[in-house]
Amino acid sequence: MSDNDATPAEEHPAFRALFEYASIKPDATLDHPWGDTVFKVGGKIFVYLGRNACTVKPLPEELDMLLGRADVSLSKYIGRYGWITMSIKDDETLELAKSLIDDTYDQIAPKTKRKRETDQ
């Protein structure tokens, strides 16, 4: 399927796979700010989902290596904060995207949990 096909994002296989993967994270909530499909934990975004791409925040020590890949670029607007967008082209990039969702979730979730504990 080419990127120009008229299939809605929600029906694209990569989107469905990443949507299902992100949705099972503990305390994950679905939101649509700015018309984007995102998952949050504790009110903070941990993944933006596109038709055949996702935007995540990898571990800082992995950023340069990931940016060396042809299927990864700094994200518009939030790239300066370490967020990248990865194109999903095959099973290998899909599995890497899932791993990056895990990393982003793990970075975000503990912070929100600590904040909730200090607010009480």
Backbone as ProteinMPNN parsed JSONL, in Angstrom:
{"seq_chain_A": "MSDNDATPAEEHPAFRALFEYASIKPDATLDHPWGDTVFKVGGKIFVYLGRNACTVKPLPEELDMLLGRADVSLSKYIGRYGWITMSIKDDETLELAKSLIDDTYDQIAPKTKRKRETDQ", "coords_chain_A": {"N_chain_A": [[0.848, -1.182, 0.0], [0.637, 2.172, -0.858], [1.717, 5.418, 0.405], [-0.047, 7.247, -0.572], [-2.532, 6.126, -0.825], [-6.063, 6.119, -0.217], [-6.87, 5.109, 2.203], [-8.123, 5.348, 5.469], [-6.206, 6.467, 8.311], [-6.648, 4.941, 10.634], [-7.185, 2.433, 9.658], [-4.856, 1.498, 8.611], [-2.378, -1.016, 8.668], [0.033, -0.733, 10.245], [-0.605, 1.435, 11.898], [-2.802, 0.332, 13.307], [-1.54, -1.795, 14.661], [0.316, -0.438, 16.319], [-1.41, 1.201, 17.733], [-2.953, -0.67, 19.175], [-0.871, -1.767, 20.688], [0.074, 0.409, 22.256], [-2.237, 0.994, 23.655], [-2.538, -0.927, 25.64], [-0.818, -0.354, 27.657], [-0.192, 0.193, 31.131], [-2.495, 2.346, 32.715], [-2.772, 3.891, 30.42], [-4.199, 6.377, 28.345], [-6.366, 7.363, 25.721], [-6.236, 10.124, 23.509], [-7.024, 13.062, 21.555], [-5.548, 15.53, 20.832], [-5.2, 18.503, 18.939], [-6.183, 17.16, 16.763], [-4.643, 14.928, 16.407], [-3.826, 11.463, 16.996], [-3.09, 10.285, 20.069], [-1.465, 8.679, 22.838], [-1.572, 8.854, 26.337], [-0.066, 8.969, 29.597], [-0.783, 9.562, 32.871], [-1.609, 12.087, 32.091], [0.35, 13.002, 30.375], [1.796, 12.911, 27.159], [2.894, 9.932, 25.573], [3.164, 8.743, 23.114], [2.686, 9.652, 19.744], [0.558, 8.815, 17.134], [0.65, 8.042, 13.717], [-0.429, 7.448, 10.328], [1.409, 5.612, 9.109], [3.514, 5.853, 10.813], [5.198, 6.793, 13.864], [5.586, 8.966, 16.658], [7.922, 9.461, 19.097], [9.817, 9.651, 22.188], [12.968, 8.86, 22.437], [15.462, 7.236, 24.552], [17.984, 9.445, 25.718], [20.654, 8.647, 25.144], [20.35, 7.077, 22.915], [19.522, 8.652, 20.853], [21.224, 9.901, 18.799], [22.116, 7.637, 17.36], [19.678, 6.636, 16.398], [18.84, 8.78, 14.796], [20.569, 8.485, 12.716], [19.431, 6.693, 11.046], [17.612, 6.039, 8.04], [14.864, 6.008, 8.206], [14.074, 7.61, 10.284], [13.502, 10.778, 11.768], [14.022, 14.051, 13.24], [11.299, 15.264, 15.074], [8.78, 17.537, 13.955], [8.412, 20.682, 15.478], [8.58, 19.541, 18.186], [10.971, 18.247, 18.173], [13.262, 19.449, 19.135], [13.175, 18.855, 21.772], [13.94, 16.274, 21.917], [12.246, 14.461, 20.678], [11.36, 12.092, 18.181], [10.351, 11.126, 14.854], [9.328, 8.157, 13.446], [9.21, 6.25, 10.549], [7.169, 3.549, 9.628], [7.889, 0.748, 7.953], [8.153, -1.962, 7.66], [8.185, -5.238, 9.284], [10.426, -5.21, 10.957], [10.923, -2.449, 11.505], [8.518, -1.919, 12.733], [8.689, -3.448, 15.085], [10.878, -2.146, 16.284], [9.715, 0.356, 16.675], [7.773, -0.308, 18.598], [9.445, -0.955, 20.719], [10.565, 1.552, 21.167], [8.284, 2.932, 21.942], [7.904, 1.666, 24.391], [10.223, 2.603, 25.749], [9.718, 5.38, 25.823], [7.306, 5.493, 27.242], [8.218, 4.406, 29.692], [9.923, 6.446, 30.506], [8.153, 8.562, 30.906], [6.002, 7.621, 32.568], [7.071, 7.022, 35.26], [7.669, 9.623, 36.157], [5.172, 10.906, 36.252], [3.939, 9.364, 38.163], [5.529, 9.883, 40.428], [4.958, 12.614, 40.694], [2.223, 12.545, 41.322], [2.375, 11.274, 43.801], [3.717, 13.186, 45.36], [1.864, 15.212, 45.318], [-0.101, 14.421, 47.022]], "CA_chain_A": [[0.0, 0.0, 0.0], [1.445, 3.385, -0.903], [1.307, 6.473, 1.308], [-1.071, 8.066, -1.203], [-3.826, 5.45, -0.832], [-7.078, 6.867, 0.515], [-7.257, 4.376, 3.396], [-7.974, 6.141, 6.702], [-5.082, 6.067, 9.159], [-7.066, 3.916, 11.584], [-7.24, 1.136, 9.0], [-3.516, 1.116, 8.167], [-1.898, -2.078, 9.569], [1.014, -0.247, 11.22], [-1.351, 2.235, 12.867], [-3.58, -0.582, 14.164], [-0.625, -2.545, 15.53], [0.86, 0.457, 17.342], [-2.554, 1.626, 18.552], [-3.234, -1.759, 20.108], [0.271, -1.918, 21.581], [0.085, 1.526, 23.214], [-3.462, 1.008, 24.458], [-2.493, -1.873, 26.76], [0.106, 0.121, 28.695], [-0.924, 0.539, 32.354], [-2.995, 3.72, 32.863], [-2.752, 4.623, 29.144], [-5.469, 6.96, 27.915], [-6.397, 7.844, 24.348], [-6.656, 11.514, 23.373], [-6.903, 13.573, 20.187], [-5.251, 16.962, 20.782], [-4.84, 19.018, 17.612], [-6.622, 16.205, 15.764], [-3.72, 13.796, 16.377], [-4.113, 10.333, 17.874], [-1.999, 10.136, 21.028], [-1.71, 8.005, 24.101], [-0.984, 9.553, 27.47], [-0.071, 8.354, 30.917], [-0.73, 10.65, 33.836], [-1.828, 13.364, 31.421], [1.487, 13.343, 29.508], [1.861, 12.101, 25.94], [4.053, 9.052, 25.39], [3.305, 8.403, 21.699], [1.806, 10.19, 18.708], [0.424, 7.803, 16.091], [0.269, 8.454, 12.377], [-0.866, 6.349, 9.466], [2.482, 4.616, 9.006], [4.635, 6.414, 11.567], [4.909, 7.171, 15.245], [6.493, 9.95, 17.236], [8.281, 9.03, 20.44], [11.011, 10.289, 22.751], [13.878, 7.776, 22.84], [16.444, 7.547, 25.577], [18.955, 10.397, 25.159], [21.856, 7.989, 24.633], [20.022, 6.407, 21.659], [19.038, 9.628, 19.883], [22.104, 10.055, 17.634], [22.089, 6.397, 16.576], [18.396, 6.573, 15.701], [18.808, 9.817, 13.756], [21.384, 8.0, 11.61], [18.603, 5.801, 10.23], [16.856, 6.72, 6.976], [13.439, 6.026, 8.546], [13.892, 8.406, 11.503], [13.853, 12.203, 11.69], [13.556, 14.852, 14.366], [9.901, 15.648, 14.903], [8.475, 18.958, 13.818], [8.002, 21.407, 16.69], [9.045, 18.994, 19.469], [12.258, 17.586, 17.982], [14.287, 20.078, 19.982], [13.066, 18.24, 23.089], [14.376, 14.889, 21.803], [11.231, 13.608, 20.062], [11.637, 11.682, 16.806], [9.286, 10.461, 14.113], [9.84, 6.964, 12.771], [8.345, 5.644, 9.532], [7.033, 2.101, 9.777], [7.896, 0.216, 6.596], [8.184, -3.426, 7.668], [8.091, -5.816, 10.625], [11.585, -4.791, 11.748], [10.704, -1.099, 12.016], [7.374, -2.0, 13.644], [9.192, -3.927, 16.378], [11.675, -1.065, 16.861], [8.757, 1.368, 17.139], [7.196, -0.799, 19.849], [10.482, -0.805, 21.732], [10.678, 2.988, 21.456], [7.097, 3.266, 22.74], [8.227, 1.205, 25.749], [11.196, 3.53, 26.343], [9.07, 6.658, 26.086], [6.37, 5.245, 28.336], [8.985, 4.238, 30.925], [10.447, 7.757, 30.907], [7.04, 9.425, 31.29], [5.185, 7.052, 33.647], [7.591, 7.231, 36.613], [7.578, 11.035, 36.516], [3.797, 11.235, 36.612], [3.657, 8.676, 39.418], [6.185, 10.651, 41.49], [4.232, 13.866, 40.876], [0.979, 12.225, 42.038], [2.701, 10.962, 45.187], [4.061, 14.425, 46.074], [0.669, 16.057, 45.377], [-1.006, 13.921, 48.055]], "C_chain_A": [[0.894, 1.245, 0.0], [0.898, 4.413, 0.075], [0.172, 7.305, 0.739], [-2.433, 7.387, -1.275], [-4.794, 6.188, 0.082], [-7.557, 6.145, 1.773], [-7.097, 5.265, 4.621], [-6.849, 5.589, 7.563], [-5.449, 4.902, 10.063], [-7.112, 2.52, 10.975], [-5.87, 0.661, 8.514], [-2.957, 0.082, 9.154], [-0.888, -1.602, 10.616], [0.326, 0.579, 12.296], [-2.087, 1.328, 13.837], [-2.668, -1.309, 15.15], [-0.088, -1.662, 16.65], [-0.235, 0.974, 18.271], [-2.85, 0.566, 19.609], [-2.116, -1.928, 21.126], [0.264, -0.834, 22.665], [-1.107, 1.471, 24.158], [-3.42, 0.071, 25.66], [-1.49, -1.472, 27.843], [-0.708, 0.492, 29.938], [-1.25, 2.038, 32.413], [-2.954, 4.54, 31.576], [-4.152, 5.139, 28.823], [-5.312, 7.507, 26.504], [-6.877, 9.289, 24.338], [-6.435, 11.935, 21.922], [-6.626, 15.078, 20.177], [-4.816, 17.348, 19.372], [-5.261, 18.08, 16.493], [-5.718, 14.995, 15.629], [-4.229, 12.683, 17.282], [-2.899, 10.144, 18.767], [-2.442, 9.259, 22.183], [-0.92, 8.736, 25.169], [-0.957, 8.632, 28.683], [0.094, 9.506, 31.9], [-0.883, 12.019, 33.199], [-0.708, 13.798, 30.497], [1.558, 12.369, 28.336], [3.098, 11.205, 25.952], [4.175, 8.538, 23.958], [2.244, 9.131, 20.879], [1.753, 9.127, 17.62], [-0.022, 8.433, 14.786], [-0.076, 7.226, 11.567], [0.179, 5.245, 9.359], [3.737, 5.132, 9.708], [4.208, 6.63, 13.012], [5.964, 8.17, 15.692], [6.664, 9.603, 18.696], [9.496, 9.805, 20.913], [11.947, 9.181, 23.246], [14.77, 8.204, 23.997], [17.51, 8.45, 24.974], [20.183, 9.735, 24.548], [21.604, 7.253, 23.313], [19.683, 7.382, 20.533], [19.922, 9.72, 18.639], [22.097, 8.818, 16.745], [20.796, 6.312, 15.766], [18.318, 7.592, 14.571], [19.686, 9.46, 12.559], [20.624, 7.062, 10.677], [17.829, 6.621, 9.203], [15.374, 6.86, 7.321], [13.105, 6.839, 9.795], [14.297, 9.852, 11.242], [13.409, 12.891, 12.973], [12.128, 15.291, 14.077], [9.77, 17.153, 14.736], [8.024, 19.481, 15.173], [8.579, 20.852, 17.981], [10.374, 18.254, 19.357], [13.342, 18.164, 18.864], [14.266, 19.532, 21.402], [13.414, 16.749, 23.056], [13.362, 13.934, 21.201], [11.593, 13.335, 18.608], [10.381, 11.101, 16.172], [9.92, 9.332, 13.317], [8.803, 6.446, 11.798], [8.348, 4.136, 9.709], [6.876, 1.51, 8.377], [7.812, -1.303, 6.533], [8.108, -3.926, 9.107], [9.242, -5.379, 11.525], [11.374, -3.395, 12.327], [9.493, -1.056, 12.954], [7.833, -2.447, 15.033], [10.061, -2.867, 17.058], [10.76, 0.029, 17.405], [8.118, 0.947, 18.462], [8.192, -0.647, 20.993], [10.647, 0.663, 22.138], [9.454, 3.494, 22.219], [7.329, 2.855, 24.189], [9.159, 2.191, 26.447], [10.548, 4.853, 26.715], [8.103, 6.527, 27.254], [7.12, 5.161, 29.668], [9.575, 5.552, 31.417], [9.346, 8.649, 31.471], [6.32, 8.901, 32.532], [5.78, 7.275, 35.037], [7.481, 8.688, 37.065], [6.168, 11.386, 36.954], [3.425, 10.562, 37.929], [4.281, 9.438, 40.586], [5.435, 11.938, 41.771], [2.947, 13.609, 41.653], [1.256, 11.948, 43.501], [3.032, 12.213, 45.977], [2.87, 15.361, 46.196], [-0.259, 15.63, 46.529], [-0.6, 14.359, 49.434]], "O_chain_A": [[1.821, 1.333, 0.805], [-0.243, 4.305, 0.525], [-0.511, 8.003, 1.489], [-3.398, 7.997, -1.737], [-4.373, 6.815, 1.055], [-8.566, 6.544, 2.355], [-6.045, 5.878, 4.801], [-6.573, 4.389, 7.546], [-4.656, 3.977, 10.241], [-7.08, 1.527, 11.703], [-5.745, -0.472, 8.049], [-3.053, 0.287, 10.364], [-0.955, -2.033, 11.767], [0.638, 0.441, 13.479], [-2.013, 1.522, 15.05], [-2.989, -1.424, 16.333], [-0.039, -2.087, 17.804], [-0.002, 1.16, 19.465], [-2.98, 0.876, 20.794], [-2.378, -2.2, 22.297], [0.428, -1.13, 23.848], [-1.003, 1.856, 25.322], [-4.187, 0.253, 26.605], [-1.335, -2.181, 28.838], [-1.8, 1.047, 29.813], [-0.383, 2.882, 32.187], [-3.087, 5.763, 31.627], [-5.149, 4.44, 29.004], [-4.265, 8.043, 26.14], [-7.807, 9.647, 25.062], [-5.748, 11.252, 21.162], [-7.389, 15.833, 19.574], [-4.132, 16.578, 18.698], [-4.749, 18.188, 15.379], [-5.995, 14.114, 14.816], [-4.977, 12.936, 18.227], [-1.802, 9.874, 18.279], [-3.632, 9.118, 22.465], [0.213, 9.171, 24.96], [-1.71, 7.663, 28.779], [1.005, 10.323, 31.768], [-0.349, 13.005, 33.706], [-0.8, 14.864, 29.887], [1.399, 11.16, 28.505], [4.198, 11.644, 26.289], [5.199, 7.948, 23.613], [1.078, 9.215, 21.263], [2.79, 8.594, 17.223], [-0.946, 9.246, 14.75], [-0.021, 6.101, 12.064], [-0.146, 4.067, 9.505], [4.861, 4.888, 9.27], [3.02, 6.647, 13.334], [7.078, 8.208, 15.17], [5.693, 9.466, 19.44], [10.128, 10.526, 20.14], [11.752, 8.63, 24.329], [14.823, 9.378, 24.366], [17.905, 8.245, 23.827], [20.701, 10.211, 23.538], [22.561, 6.845, 22.655], [19.57, 6.974, 19.377], [19.41, 9.624, 17.523], [22.073, 8.931, 15.519], [20.819, 5.959, 14.587], [17.785, 7.294, 13.503], [19.559, 10.07, 11.498], [21.139, 6.684, 9.625], [17.44, 7.758, 9.469], [14.697, 7.739, 6.786], [11.987, 6.768, 10.305], [15.302, 10.12, 10.583], [12.546, 12.395, 13.698], [11.801, 15.649, 12.946], [10.541, 17.931, 15.297], [7.333, 18.787, 15.919], [9.037, 21.633, 18.814], [10.853, 17.693, 20.342], [14.244, 17.446, 19.295], [15.222, 19.717, 22.156], [13.211, 16.04, 24.042], [13.579, 12.722, 21.205], [12.066, 14.219, 17.894], [9.469, 10.647, 16.863], [10.911, 9.523, 12.612], [7.65, 6.227, 12.168], [9.396, 3.523, 9.916], [5.872, 1.735, 7.702], [7.451, -1.873, 5.503], [7.981, -3.132, 10.039], [9.052, -5.198, 12.728], [11.619, -3.177, 13.513], [9.454, -0.238, 13.873], [7.408, -1.881, 16.041], [9.991, -2.703, 18.276], [11.011, 0.567, 18.483], [7.946, 1.778, 19.353], [7.823, -0.258, 22.101], [10.843, 0.971, 23.313], [9.575, 4.391, 23.054], [6.994, 3.599, 25.111], [8.923, 2.571, 27.594], [10.798, 5.389, 27.794], [8.092, 7.367, 28.153], [6.709, 5.772, 30.655], [9.713, 5.751, 32.624], [9.583, 9.409, 32.411], [6.055, 9.67, 33.457], [5.047, 7.69, 35.934], [7.225, 8.95, 38.24], [5.993, 12.1, 37.941], [2.676, 11.129, 38.725], [3.638, 9.622, 41.62], [5.278, 12.33, 42.928], [2.612, 14.377, 42.555], [0.467, 12.336, 44.362], [2.671, 12.309, 47.15], [2.851, 16.218, 47.08], [-1.111, 16.41, 46.954], [-1.265, 14.017, 50.412]]}, "name": "protein", "num_of_chains": 1, "seq": "MSDNDATPAEEHPAFRALFEYASIKPDATLDHPWGDTVFKVGGKIFVYLGRNACTVKPLPEELDMLLGRADVSLSKYIGRYGWITMSIKDDETLELAKSLIDDTYDQIAPKTKRKRETDQ"}
